[in-house]
Amino acid sequence: MFQEITLFLVCGLGSLGQHCVMALKKFGVRVIAIEQTIPKTWDFPEFPQQLEELIIGDCRQIEILERARLQKCRSVLIVTSDEEVNAQTALTVREINSQIRLVVRSGQENLNQLLNQQLGNFFADEPTQLTAAAFALAGLGDETIGFFTLNNHRLQVVKHLVKSDDPWFYRSDKLHELNNKKRHILAHFSEPSLNFQGFNQWEANTQLKPGDTLIYVELVEEFFQGLSSSLSKSRKQRHQWKDKLKKFINRFKLELWQLGSFSLLRQVRTVILVCTILVLLLLIIGTFLFNSYYPETTLLSGFYATVILLLGGYADLFGDFQPVSSMPPWLQFFALSLTIIGTVFVGVLYAALTEALLSAKFQLLRTRPPIPQKDHLVIVGLGKVGQRVASYLNEIKQPQVAITFNPDFDRTILPNIPLIIGNLKESLTQAHLSTAKSIIITTDNEMLNLEIALMTRLINPDSRLVIGAYRKGLSERLTLLLKNTQVISSYSVPNQDAAFDGSNAISRISGCNLALARSLMKSFPKTLPMPFYQHQAQYLLRELSKFLIKAELIDLFDH
């Protein structure tokens, strides 16, 4: 039993891993470490002597973890510099040991929450963000020495020095009287004995005196819950009205954001903004200049004159060849500048609008079908693989919706399929993921695939999940953790495509039944039962070679 609770495993011996080992050793526990290569230098000269055992190898491999006595470890700290390696190692560790505590280095908050829900007994964070708690504690003052969340309740640990004017000193004679529903005393020691003796070592009937020190845990958010429950009915209705107004404003902002993301506006909004600001500035300057130089005119007349000049009407005001003696040359030059600037910016605005309209002509001409409400397929990722999958499903008239996270995706591609472009969470919501029958993940980012898979299982546990894996390891572990999941690795996709295309070629060139051709492709190596003319056979060989299928001719007269 002693071995089971005092043995820890650390994967990755960079600077963070070494500091973790040294911190664990302060608690008197034994530490085993895994590292791919021995570092040339250690941050601590005595570091090698602190390890129970140093194993050189890949921490993602099951045999390495078993050699590190994973089954006997209390916790494993996965702190390599590669977040993908850390996630894959965490999945492998949970496969071997379903109870061990997992501490993982990862800065991806959403993925960390999903892994925590899926794996259990799991903690992950980025080391650079861990200092936030230290800054918060420092800002709270000397008394608060820690805080944590338990069952959606915020609690804090406080170290309090009792003073003579402390309200507690007058309300309670005995130490146990300080305990209530919100506060529990953990430790108490008086001024002569300042050494901490451990939790719950205090005497219940001890008399509280000034100078005593208390350490207690306190619930800090129940007050707000109680306050909300004591609100009057009118105040509750007022809060509900404010919540509805807030939701409406957020919805309006979302609509504006979606409108601003439309390609037509995105291309011209900068030009329109610059033009508007400059025209307004020139209107103000011109109006005040003409009004100040000609006192008999009004501001409205000066405004109209400036507008005429900005629209190219210089000849309407100064069209005669006779010099305008009543106007100084600089003001006449300013009037000419207004006409030139106005003409230039109107031309630029027309050019930008024309270019945007030409680039968006396909978007304006065709509208995509609506997003299905239920029993549909969701394709996440529209690279080459995703586009081909969508095309196949479209050919057999399957209801589907495609999601891409690329804002510059060519919207003329797959025009007959509903398309969603946006961030991950909003896109999955718009795709009605909770009522979909299948989700197909085809992005080339395995960490993103893992995150989407975990979110899918959280939203729709019963759906069919298909994940594209581009190398063995991370995604393939999901089949052991997520039910109703299929992983299609990159090395198996070409074989499936080749079998499909090869059977079509055999059926087309030989004239045999397509079912027979597919049966032959599934039972390689095989001899085709039908005879071919020489040129016909050579043509078939050339077609099969395009799909990386190796075939050879057999002379019937030699057999």
KAFEN-V368367 format. One line per field, one symbol per residue. ss: DSSP state (H for helix, E for strand, - for the rest). phi: phi as a letter, one per 30 degrees, with the letter a starting at -180 (. if undefined). A space follows every 10 residues. Layout:
ss = ???
phi = ???
//
This chain:
ss = -HHHHHEEEE E---HHHHHH HHHHH----E EEEEE----- ------HHHH --EEEE---- -HHHHHH--H HH--EEEE-- --HHHHHHHH HHHHHH---- EEEEE---HH HHHHHHHHH- -EEEE-HHH- HHHHHHHHHH ---EEEEEEE --EEEEEEEE E-----HHHH H--EHHHH-- --EEEEEEE- ---------- ------E--- --EEEEEEE- -HHHHHHHH- --HHHHHHHH HHHHHHHHHH HHHHHHHHHH H-HHHHHHHH HHHHHHHHHH HHHHHHHHHH HHH-----HH HHHHHHHHHH ---HHHHH-- --------HH HHHHHHHHHH HHHHHHHHHH HHHHHHHHH- HHHHH----- ------EEEE ---HHHHHHH HHHHH----E EEEE------ -------EEE E--HHHHHHH --HHH--EEE E----HHHHH HHHHHHHHH- ---EEEEEE- ----HHHHHH H---EEEEEH HHHHHHHHHH HHHHHHHHHH ---HHHHHHH HH-------- ---HHHHHHH HHHHHH---- -----HHH-
phi = .dddcbcbbc cjcddddddd ddddddcicc bcbbbdbddd bcdbedeedd cdaccclcdd ddddddddhe dcddbbccbd dcdddddddd ddddddbdcd dcbbdaccdd dddddddddi hbbbacedcd dddddddddd jdddclbacb hiccbbcbcc cdcdcdeddc dbdcddddda dcbbdcabbd ddbcddcjdh ccddcdddbe jdccbbcbdc cdeddddddc dddddddddd dddddddddd dddddddddd dddddddcdd dddddddddd ddeddddddd dddcdddcdd dddddddddd cicdddcbdd dddcddcddd dddddddedd dddddddddd dddddddddc dddddbcddd dddahbcccc jcdddddddd dddddcicda bcbbccdcdd dddhdccebb bldddddddd dhddcdcbbc cbdccddded dddddddddb dcddbbbdcc adkedddddd ccdhbbccdd dcdedddddd dddddddddd iddddddddd ddbddacddc dbdedddddd ddddddcicd bbdbdddcb
//
